[in-house]
Amino acid sequence: MPAARLPTTLVTGASAAQREEAIAALLAASPPSSSGAFSAVILEGLASGSSPLLASSSVRLVRLAVGCPCCAGNLVLRVTLNRLLRQGPERLFIGLASSEHLDQLRSWLQEGPYDQLLALEPVVRA
């Protein structure tokens, strides 16, 4: 029986604070299902001020340098994503600074091998 695909949510918004607040709210709404379970969060850019998102035993948080993750940052995103997927999260959130290439990123995540690993959910616009 094939493994279930990982629920994956892309989050966009005008500011890092808005994106991080939206992800924090989504995390609070669906806490980990069991002890040891965790959600993975990939964020583009640095936090603005204090972030509602903190790395913990239930959240693995990775920040990427600002820049389009599907263009200039494709390799960095791919390596980061592969590392997180090997750790076995139960949910994945990707926070994007710009929605300009959102369709390209969704398309890239729907190609192999990610098409077998990720279940893309509707985009959250913060």
OpenMM code with the backbone's topology and positions (N, CA, C; nanometers):
from openmm import Vec3, app, unit

residues = "MET PRO ALA ALA ARG LEU PRO THR THR LEU VAL THR GLY ALA SER ALA ALA GLN ARG GLU GLU ALA ILE ALA ALA LEU LEU ALA ALA SER PRO PRO SER SER SER GLY ALA PHE SER ALA VAL ILE LEU GLU GLY LEU ALA SER GLY SER SER PRO LEU LEU ALA SER SER SER VAL ARG LEU VAL ARG LEU ALA VAL GLY CYS PRO CYS CYS ALA GLY ASN LEU VAL LEU ARG VAL THR LEU ASN ARG LEU LEU ARG GLN GLY PRO GLU ARG LEU PHE ILE GLY LEU ALA SER SER GLU HIS LEU ASP GLN LEU ARG SER TRP LEU GLN GLU GLY PRO TYR ASP GLN LEU LEU ALA LEU GLU PRO VAL VAL ARG ALA".split()
positions = [
    Vec3(0.0849, -0.1185, 0.0000),
    Vec3(0.0000, 0.0000, 0.0000),
    Vec3(0.0889, 0.1240, 0.0000),
    Vec3(0.0726, 0.2151, -0.0962),
    Vec3(0.1578, 0.3337, -0.1016),
    Vec3(0.1321, 0.4254, 0.0182),
    Vec3(0.2366, 0.4962, 0.0576),
    Vec3(0.2249, 0.5908, 0.1693),
    Vec3(0.1346, 0.7065, 0.1287),
    Vec3(0.0640, 0.7595, 0.2271),
    Vec3(-0.0226, 0.8751, 0.2006),
    Vec3(0.0635, 0.9951, 0.1635),
    Vec3(0.0115, 1.0755, 0.0734),
    Vec3(0.0844, 1.1962, 0.0350),
    Vec3(0.0719, 1.2996, 0.1455),
    Vec3(0.1758, 1.3803, 0.1599),
    Vec3(0.1870, 1.4792, 0.2661),
    Vec3(0.1018, 1.6020, 0.2354),
    Vec3(0.0041, 1.6363, 0.3223),
    Vec3(-0.0739, 1.7587, 0.3007),
    Vec3(0.0197, 1.8802, 0.3007),
    Vec3(0.0140, 1.9574, 0.1935),
    Vec3(0.1060, 2.0693, 0.1732),
    Vec3(0.0283, 2.1957, 0.1403),
    Vec3(0.0551, 2.3011, 0.2167),
    Vec3(-0.0149, 2.4279, 0.1980),
    Vec3(0.0850, 2.5380, 0.1648),
    Vec3(0.0605, 2.6086, 0.0553),
    Vec3(0.1398, 2.7260, 0.0195),
    Vec3(0.0691, 2.8476, 0.0781),
    Vec3(0.1463, 2.9355, 0.1416),
    Vec3(0.0900, 3.0532, 0.2073),
    Vec3(0.1571, 3.1774, 0.1500),
    Vec3(0.0763, 3.2712, 0.1010),
    Vec3(0.1289, 3.3974, 0.0498),
    Vec3(0.0674, 3.5116, 0.1295),
    Vec3(0.1312, 3.6278, 0.1241),
    Vec3(0.0778, 3.7440, 0.1930),
    Vec3(0.1685, 3.8633, 0.1738),
    Vec3(0.1171, 3.9790, 0.2059),
    Vec3(0.1901, 4.1033, 0.1825),
    Vec3(0.3131, 4.1182, 0.2703),
    Vec3(0.3137, 4.0557, 0.3878),
    Vec3(0.4282, 4.0700, 0.4773),
    Vec3(0.4620, 3.9367, 0.5421),
    Vec3(0.5861, 3.9263, 0.5885),
    Vec3(0.6293, 3.8053, 0.6598),
    Vec3(0.5422, 3.7831, 0.7824),
    Vec3(0.5089, 3.8903, 0.8538),
    Vec3(0.4267, 3.8779, 0.9746),
    Vec3(0.2903, 3.8173, 0.9417),
    Vec3(0.2275, 3.8614, 0.8334),
    Vec3(0.0961, 3.8083, 0.7954),
    Vec3(0.1053, 3.6603, 0.7582),
    Vec3(0.2077, 3.6242, 0.6818),
    Vec3(0.2245, 3.4840, 0.6418),
    Vec3(0.2485, 3.3963, 0.7642),
    Vec3(0.3335, 3.4423, 0.8546),
    Vec3(0.3659, 3.3628, 0.9722),
    Vec3(0.2470, 3.3514, 1.0672),
    Vec3(0.1685, 3.4570, 1.0806),
    Vec3(0.0478, 3.4506, 1.1631),
    Vec3(-0.0519, 3.3511, 1.1041),
    Vec3(-0.0660, 3.3505, 0.9721),
    Vec3(-0.1579, 3.2569, 0.9072),
    Vec3(-0.1127, 3.1129, 0.9298),
    Vec3(0.0164, 3.0870, 0.9171),
    Vec3(0.0677, 2.9511, 0.9395),
    Vec3(0.0511, 2.9123, 1.0860),
    Vec3(0.0807, 3.0042, 1.1775),
    Vec3(0.0637, 2.9757, 1.3202),
    Vec3(-0.0813, 2.9403, 1.3513),
    Vec3(-0.1765, 3.0108, 1.2898),
    Vec3(-0.3189, 2.9814, 1.3115),
    Vec3(-0.3548, 2.8433, 1.2566),
    Vec3(-0.3010, 2.8082, 1.1399),
    Vec3(-0.3271, 2.6763, 1.0823),
    Vec3(-0.2679, 2.5656, 1.1694),
    Vec3(-0.1500, 2.5899, 1.2237),
    Vec3(-0.0873, 2.4921, 1.3125),
    Vec3(-0.1691, 2.4740, 1.4407),
    Vec3(-0.2182, 2.5837, 1.4945),
    Vec3(-0.2977, 2.5772, 1.6173),
    Vec3(-0.4302, 2.5051, 1.5933),
    Vec3(-0.4845, 2.5203, 1.4732),
    Vec3(-0.6128, 2.4582, 1.4410),
    Vec3(-0.6016, 2.3073, 1.4218),
    Vec3(-0.4820, 2.2597, 1.3876),
    Vec3(-0.4641, 2.1151, 1.3700),
    Vec3(-0.3344, 2.0722, 1.4371),
    Vec3(-0.3381, 2.0540, 1.5695),
    Vec3(-0.2179, 2.0130, 1.6420),
    Vec3(-0.1726, 1.8743, 1.5965),
    Vec3(-0.0482, 1.8371, 1.6268),
    Vec3(0.0029, 1.7059, 1.5859),
    Vec3(-0.0896, 1.5941, 1.6338),
    Vec3(-0.1021, 1.4910, 1.5517),
    Vec3(-0.1955, 1.3829, 1.5820),
    Vec3(-0.1441, 1.2868, 1.6885),
    Vec3(-0.0123, 1.2813, 1.7066),
    Vec3(0.0422, 1.1900, 1.8066),
    Vec3(0.1740, 1.2433, 1.8604),
    Vec3(0.2185, 1.1824, 1.9680),
    Vec3(0.3474, 1.2206, 2.0262),
    Vec3(0.4577, 1.1926, 1.9251),
    Vec3(0.5463, 1.2877, 1.9069),
    Vec3(0.6553, 1.2718, 1.8119),
    Vec3(0.6220, 1.3213, 1.6725),
    Vec3(0.4929, 1.3444, 1.6443),
    Vec3(0.4540, 1.3957, 1.5135),
    Vec3(0.4903, 1.5440, 1.5055),
    Vec3(0.5221, 1.5908, 1.3853),
    Vec3(0.5575, 1.7314, 1.3693),
    Vec3(0.5131, 1.7837, 1.2340),
    Vec3(0.5031, 1.9156, 1.2259),
    Vec3(0.4748, 1.9859, 1.1015),
    Vec3(0.6034, 2.0538, 1.0560),
    Vec3(0.6257, 2.0566, 0.9260),
    Vec3(0.7421, 2.1234, 0.8692),
    Vec3(0.6972, 2.2560, 0.8084),
    Vec3(0.7781, 2.3595, 0.8299),
    Vec3(0.7474, 2.4929, 0.7775),
    Vec3(0.8713, 2.5462, 0.7062),
    Vec3(0.8548, 2.5818, 0.5793),
    Vec3(0.9611, 2.6462, 0.5022),
    Vec3(0.9154, 2.7886, 0.4773),
    Vec3(0.9960, 2.8849, 0.5209),
    Vec3(0.9613, 3.0262, 0.5053),
    Vec3(1.0651, 3.0964, 0.4200),
    Vec3(1.0182, 3.1772, 0.3284),
    Vec3(1.1079, 3.2597, 0.2478),
    Vec3(1.1304, 3.3908, 0.3212),
    Vec3(1.2563, 3.4212, 0.3481),
    Vec3(1.2921, 3.5487, 0.4106),
    Vec3(1.3007, 3.5428, 0.5614),
    Vec3(1.3469, 3.6529, 0.6180),
    Vec3(1.3629, 3.6651, 0.7622),
    Vec3(1.2334, 3.7098, 0.8270),
    Vec3(1.2204, 3.6782, 0.9537),
    Vec3(1.1025, 3.7225, 1.0287),
    Vec3(1.1099, 3.8730, 1.0467),
    Vec3(0.9941, 3.9356, 1.0493),
    Vec3(0.9909, 4.0791, 1.0760),
    Vec3(0.9507, 4.0968, 1.2220),
    Vec3(1.0451, 4.1346, 1.3048),
    Vec3(1.0164, 4.1486, 1.4472),
    Vec3(1.0050, 4.0132, 1.5123),
    Vec3(0.9162, 3.9996, 1.6070),
    Vec3(0.9001, 3.8711, 1.6742),
    Vec3(0.8009, 3.7863, 1.5954),
    Vec3(0.8355, 3.6633, 1.5748),
    Vec3(0.7538, 3.5726, 1.4953),
    Vec3(0.6664, 3.4863, 1.5854),
    Vec3(0.5426, 3.4607, 1.5433),
    Vec3(0.4585, 3.3683, 1.6190),
    Vec3(0.5013, 3.2227, 1.5981),
    Vec3(0.5924, 3.2010, 1.5028),
    Vec3(0.6404, 3.0663, 1.4739),
    Vec3(0.7756, 3.0437, 1.5388),
    Vec3(0.7839, 2.9413, 1.6174),
    Vec3(0.9096, 2.9038, 1.6797),
    Vec3(0.9325, 2.7556, 1.6545),
    Vec3(1.0572, 2.7208, 1.6283),
    Vec3(1.0894, 2.5800, 1.6132),
    Vec3(1.0676, 2.5119, 1.7479),
    Vec3(1.0094, 2.3930, 1.7432),
    Vec3(0.9842, 2.3170, 1.8653),
    Vec3(0.9802, 2.1693, 1.8287),
    Vec3(0.9450, 2.0854, 1.9249),
    Vec3(0.9370, 1.9428, 1.8948),
    Vec3(0.8227, 1.9130, 1.7978),
    Vec3(0.7231, 2.0029, 1.7891),
    Vec3(0.6111, 1.9785, 1.6985),
    Vec3(0.6186, 2.0619, 1.5701),
    Vec3(0.7200, 2.1492, 1.5591),
    Vec3(0.7376, 2.2328, 1.4389),
    Vec3(0.8848, 2.2360, 1.4001),
    Vec3(0.9142, 2.1953, 1.2774),
    Vec3(1.0493, 2.2091, 1.2216),
    Vec3(1.0433, 2.3270, 1.1268),
    Vec3(1.1169, 2.4318, 1.1600),
    Vec3(1.1116, 2.5579, 1.0882),
    Vec3(1.2428, 2.5824, 1.0154),
    Vec3(1.2331, 2.6108, 0.8851),
    Vec3(1.3502, 2.6402, 0.8037),
    Vec3(1.3232, 2.7699, 0.7286),
    Vec3(1.4188, 2.8605, 0.7315),
    Vec3(1.4064, 2.9866, 0.6570),
    Vec3(1.5019, 2.9846, 0.5378),
    Vec3(1.4505, 3.0299, 0.4241),
    Vec3(1.5305, 3.0409, 0.3020),
    Vec3(1.5575, 3.1880, 0.2739),
    Vec3(1.6687, 3.2149, 0.2075),
    Vec3(1.6994, 3.3522, 0.1681),
    Vec3(1.5893, 3.4048, 0.0765),
    Vec3(1.5654, 3.5343, 0.0837),
    Vec3(1.4638, 3.5958, -0.0020),
    Vec3(1.5057, 3.5794, -0.1476),
    Vec3(1.4122, 3.5476, -0.2299),
    Vec3(1.4347, 3.5261, -0.3724),
    Vec3(1.3378, 3.4205, -0.4189),
    Vec3(1.2948, 3.4275, -0.5383),
    Vec3(1.1929, 3.3357, -0.5877),
    Vec3(1.2367, 3.1902, -0.5714),
    Vec3(1.1648, 3.1115, -0.4905),
    Vec3(1.2041, 2.9732, -0.4666),
    Vec3(1.1957, 2.8841, -0.5899),
    Vec3(1.1137, 2.9211, -0.6878),
    Vec3(1.1045, 2.8343, -0.8056),
    Vec3(1.2022, 2.8762, -0.9152),
    Vec3(1.2631, 2.9928, -0.9016),
    Vec3(1.3597, 3.0388, -1.0029),
    Vec3(1.5000, 3.0359, -0.9441),
    Vec3(1.5405, 3.1461, -0.8838),
    Vec3(1.6757, 3.1588, -0.8296),
    Vec3(1.7017, 3.0608, -0.7160),
    Vec3(1.5990, 3.0306, -0.6371),
    Vec3(1.6180, 2.9450, -0.5214),
    Vec3(1.5742, 2.8015, -0.5410),
    Vec3(1.5604, 2.7560, -0.6647),
    Vec3(1.5105, 2.6224, -0.6912),
    Vec3(1.5944, 2.5147, -0.6245),
    Vec3(1.7251, 2.5198, -0.6373),
    Vec3(1.8108, 2.4175, -0.5791),
    Vec3(1.8022, 2.4195, -0.4268),
    Vec3(1.8034, 2.5383, -0.3682),
    Vec3(1.7948, 2.5498, -0.2222),
    Vec3(1.6610, 2.4947, -0.1728),
    Vec3(1.5533, 2.5285, -0.2406),
    Vec3(1.4223, 2.4779, -0.2014),
    Vec3(1.4177, 2.3264, -0.2155),
    Vec3(1.4683, 2.2739, -0.3243),
    Vec3(1.4671, 2.1290, -0.3476),
    Vec3(1.5451, 2.0550, -0.2382),
    Vec3(1.6647, 2.1028, -0.2050),
    Vec3(1.7468, 2.0384, -0.1007),
    Vec3(1.6759, 2.0467, 0.0344),
    Vec3(1.6239, 2.1642, 0.0676),
    Vec3(1.5540, 2.1827, 0.1950),
    Vec3(1.4315, 2.0933, 0.2030),
    Vec3(1.3536, 2.0910, 0.0973),
    Vec3(1.2331, 2.0091, 0.0935),
    Vec3(1.2676, 1.8609, 0.1075),
    Vec3(1.3673, 1.8142, 0.0359),
    Vec3(1.4077, 1.6736, 0.0432),
    Vec3(1.4527, 1.6367, 0.1846),
    Vec3(1.5295, 1.7233, 0.2477),
    Vec3(1.5742, 1.6969, 0.3860),
    Vec3(1.4555, 1.6860, 0.4811),
    Vec3(1.3609, 1.7778, 0.4694),
    Vec3(1.2438, 1.7740, 0.5569),
    Vec3(1.1577, 1.6504, 0.5303),
    Vec3(1.1402, 1.6146, 0.4046),
    Vec3(1.0581, 1.4991, 0.3710),
    Vec3(1.1167, 1.3702, 0.4282),
    Vec3(1.2484, 1.3588, 0.4308),
    Vec3(1.3137, 1.2409, 0.4884),
    Vec3(1.2864, 1.2275, 0.6383),
    Vec3(1.2546, 1.3388, 0.7039),
    Vec3(1.2288, 1.3369, 0.8479),
    Vec3(1.0852, 1.2942, 0.8806),
    Vec3(0.9977, 1.2880, 0.7809),
    Vec3(0.8628, 1.2371, 0.7990),
    Vec3(0.7617, 1.3283, 0.8658),
    Vec3(0.7490, 1.4535, 0.8211),
    Vec3(0.6469, 1.5407, 0.8814),
    Vec3(0.5063, 1.4915, 0.8484),
    Vec3(0.4082, 1.5366, 0.9272),
    Vec3(0.2700, 1.4991, 0.8957),
    Vec3(0.1978, 1.6096, 0.8188),
    Vec3(0.2558, 1.7294, 0.8149),
    Vec3(0.2032, 1.8424, 0.7360),
    Vec3(0.3215, 1.9271, 0.6913),
    Vec3(0.3029, 2.0007, 0.5823),
    Vec3(0.4063, 2.0904, 0.5309),
    Vec3(0.3420, 2.2224, 0.4935),
    Vec3(0.4059, 2.3314, 0.5360),
    Vec3(0.3643, 2.4668, 0.4984),
    Vec3(0.4827, 2.5344, 0.4318),
    Vec3(0.4570, 2.6044, 0.3219),
    Vec3(0.5615, 2.6818, 0.2540),
    Vec3(0.5118, 2.8250, 0.2435),
    Vec3(0.5811, 2.9175, 0.3122),
    Vec3(0.5454, 3.0586, 0.3111),
    Vec3(0.6243, 3.1324, 0.2043),
    Vec3(0.5547, 3.1991, 0.1141),
    Vec3(0.6176, 3.2681, 0.0007),
    Vec3(0.6013, 3.4181, 0.0119),
    Vec3(0.7103, 3.4902, -0.0142),
    Vec3(0.7076, 3.6361, -0.0060),
    Vec3(0.6281, 3.6989, -0.1196),
    Vec3(0.6191, 3.6293, -0.2317),
    Vec3(0.5476, 3.6839, -0.3476),
    Vec3(0.4644, 3.5740, -0.4115),
    Vec3(0.3477, 3.6109, -0.4597),
    Vec3(0.2638, 3.5129, -0.5293),
    Vec3(0.2848, 3.5196, -0.6803),
    Vec3(0.3851, 3.5987, -0.7228),
    Vec3(0.4094, 3.6191, -0.8657),
    Vec3(0.4293, 3.4882, -0.9416),
    Vec3(0.5043, 3.3944, -0.8847),
    Vec3(0.5316, 3.2678, -0.9526),
    Vec3(0.4619, 3.1505, -0.8839),
    Vec3(0.3523, 3.1780, -0.8174),
    Vec3(0.2806, 3.0749, -0.7433),
    Vec3(0.2395, 2.9592, -0.8342),
    Vec3(0.1884, 2.9892, -0.9515),
    Vec3(0.1463, 2.8836, -1.0441),
    Vec3(0.2644, 2.7974, -1.0872),
    Vec3(0.3809, 2.8612, -1.1108),
    Vec3(0.4998, 2.7855, -1.1481),
    Vec3(0.5442, 2.6940, -1.0350),
    Vec3(0.5414, 2.7441, -0.9125),
    Vec3(0.5826, 2.6635, -0.7981),
    Vec3(0.4862, 2.5464, -0.7796),
    Vec3(0.3567, 2.5718, -0.7874),
    Vec3(0.2581, 2.4626, -0.7751),
    Vec3(0.2818, 2.3579, -0.8836),
    Vec3(0.3082, 2.4028, -1.0045),
    Vec3(0.3339, 2.3108, -1.1146),
    Vec3(0.4578, 2.2262, -1.0859),
    Vec3(0.5637, 2.2898, -1.0381),
    Vec3(0.6885, 2.2207, -1.0054),
    Vec3(0.6645, 2.1163, -0.8964),
    Vec3(0.5845, 2.1503, -0.7957),
    Vec3(0.5561, 2.0568, -0.6857),
    Vec3(0.4626, 1.9435, -0.7292),
    Vec3(0.3972, 1.9587, -0.8450),
    Vec3(0.3089, 1.8542, -0.8953),
    Vec3(0.3792, 1.7636, -0.9964),
    Vec3(0.5093, 1.7880, -1.0182),
    Vec3(0.5893, 1.7018, -1.1056),
    Vec3(0.6628, 1.5999, -1.0201),
    Vec3(0.7115, 1.4936, -1.0854),
    Vec3(0.7877, 1.3909, -1.0144),
    Vec3(0.9142, 1.4468, -0.9545),
    Vec3(0.9572, 1.4000, -0.8414),
    Vec3(0.8974, 1.2962, -0.7585),
    Vec3(0.7917, 1.3498, -0.6615),
    Vec3(0.7770, 1.4815, -0.6573),
    Vec3(0.6893, 1.5414, -0.5565),
    Vec3(0.5421, 1.5091, -0.5776),
    Vec3(0.5027, 1.4790, -0.7002),
    Vec3(0.3629, 1.4445, -0.7264),
    Vec3(0.3201, 1.3197, -0.6490),
    Vec3(0.4155, 1.2313, -0.6186),
    Vec3(0.3868, 1.1101, -0.5418),
    Vec3(0.4000, 1.1311, -0.3915),
    Vec3(0.4594, 1.2438, -0.3522),
    Vec3(0.4895, 1.2681, -0.2105),
    Vec3(0.4006, 1.3735, -0.1463),
    Vec3(0.3563, 1.4720, -0.2259),
    Vec3(0.2828, 1.5863, -0.1712),
    Vec3(0.1392, 1.5908, -0.2213),
    Vec3(0.0491, 1.6310, -0.1332),
    Vec3(-0.0900, 1.6561, -0.1696),
    Vec3(-0.1130, 1.8053, -0.1512),
    Vec3(-0.1091, 1.8810, -0.2617),
    Vec3(-0.1238, 2.0264, -0.2524),
    Vec3(-0.2671, 2.0640, -0.2168),
    Vec3(-0.2786, 2.1457, -0.1144),
    Vec3(-0.4075, 2.1959, -0.0685),
    Vec3(-0.4275, 2.3363, -0.1251),
    Vec3(-0.5475, 2.3926, -0.1098),
    Vec3(-0.5699, 2.5289, -0.1610),
    Vec3(-0.4708, 2.6287, -0.0999),
    Vec3(-0.4314, 2.7260, -0.1789),
    Vec3(-0.3391, 2.8291, -0.1355),
    Vec3(-0.4069, 2.9157, -0.0293),
    Vec3(-0.3322, 2.9510, 0.0735),
    Vec3(-0.3812, 3.0416, 0.1777),
    Vec3(-0.3225, 3.1792, 0.1496),
    Vec3(-0.4083, 3.2769, 0.1343),
    Vec3(-0.3630, 3.4150, 0.1115),
    Vec3(-0.3850, 3.4936, 0.2398),
    Vec3(-0.2733, 3.5282, 0.3037),
    Vec3(-0.2803, 3.5963, 0.4344),
    Vec3(-0.3036, 3.7441, 0.4175),
] * unit.nanometer
topology = app.Topology()
chain = topology.addChain("A")
for resn in residues:
    res = topology.addResidue(resn, chain)
    for name in ("N", "CA", "C"):
        topology.addAtom(name, app.Element.getBySymbol(name[0]), res)
